[in-house]
Amino acid sequence: MNQDFDRRQLLGAIALGSLAIIVRSGPVSAAGGSFAVRHSPADWEKLLGPQRYAILREAGTERAFTSPLNNEHRKGIFACAGCNQKLFSSATKFDSGTGWPSFWKPLPGAILTRGDRSLLMERTEVQCARCGGHLGHVFNDGPRPTGLRYCMNGLAMKFLPA
């Protein structure tokens, strides 16, 4: 019986430790920082609407295969839905099969990256360099020539045809 009690204590401690890690690392907020385009949270929500606000300002993620931009194949530019910063050329877009618009290279100076430890894993968050909006994440499993996959939320962007 004493051994069972010790096992339960150990499992409880592991569960509490895991919860502490999740709470401590939490979702990354894109609201902080010093960016050229800034608004109050209330103004951002009015400008963006609830879905785009949840992604761009609260680091949310849209469901896979729900963005019309995933199937956008015309020539043009993908820009930030929050501030119109030009982010990616359609020439760097590829079908990653993940359900999100994916690119192998951003436009020069368009994005910033930072570490993201949410969801108990190490990832690299991609933000708009002008407004700090959360765009998605970048991974090292993309095509040549960069080997990178910028996996972006479609609601974080808009398409500007050429």
DAVEN-V373217 format. One record per helix or strand. SS is the DSSP state (A for helix, B for strand). FROM is the first residue (numbers start at 1). LEN is the number of residues. Records with the same first field share a line. If there is no record, write none. Layout:
BEGIN
SS: FROM-LEN + FROM-LEN
END
This chain:
BEGIN
A: 2-24 + 41-16 + 68-4 + 90-3 + 118-3 + 154-3
B: 76-5 + 86-4 + 93-2 + 101-3 + 111-6 + 123-6 + 134-6 + 149-4 + 157-5
END
